[in-house]
Amino acid sequence: MSALPYVRSALRVQRGTLFEYGLSKGVLMLDFEFNPSRISRTRTVSVKTAGLAGTRGGYDFATPMDALRAAQGVFAEPESFDISIMLDATDRMEAGDPIASAMGIQPEIDVIRSMLEPKSMQPDGARMLTSLGKGNERSFPQYQALSVLIFKWGLVHMLPVFMTRAQIETQEFLPTLMPYRAEVSLSLQIIESRNPFYIAENVRQTLSAATNIMHNTTATFPFGM
């Protein structure tokens, strides 16, 4: 698998991508040319009722009108992803790819590591002024931040995420000790703020859920209510 589009094998179909969303040049990108071996999605809910009487696990309710009151103190945590992928340069090396033959999957590993490192989010002009001592002396540290990433998966998913964990297990090496095969486990947390990617995902999810509701209603009441 290649983090660089110009060395991607023409025999494989791109299935997913992680790419950096920011102003800096040299945008980080990692393409998945196979389906990841697994995707685990997790969302948890925290119940905080301050231990008041009659609130064991939630407030009292008797009718649907009371449901909103019953849910007071209940908060949904951001959804997270765990994905496992295999990085393998064997096919590209056999095809004579010069980068894969010399470096294996080291470029992809370095892309993943770079996605977890803080970097400057200033435009180029602001960074230049700061480096020359002519900008705000506090502006450079202020704009050090982790990358906002976009996780594109399949035909319908494009989610804004932070990478919160990366575990890379290299398994095979070239004679130069450059790795050419590795298993990678990534943890991603969805950024559920007001942004165009998450808004679009909410619309897609709502429409998809409505389709299932209509299907179930039709199956349960095939001749109407």
Secondary structure, DSSP 8 states (H G I E B T S, - for coil): --SSGGGS-TTS---EEEEE-SSSSS--EEEESS--SEEEEE--EEE--TT-TT-TTS---SSGGGHHHHTTTEEE---EEEEEEEEE-HHHHHTT-HHHHHHTTHHHHHHHHHHTS-EE-S-HHHHHHHHTT-S-TTHHHHTEE---EEEEETTTEEEEEEEEEEEEEEEEE-TTS-EEEEEEEEEEEE--SS-HHHHHHHHHHHHHHHHHHHHHHHHH-TT--
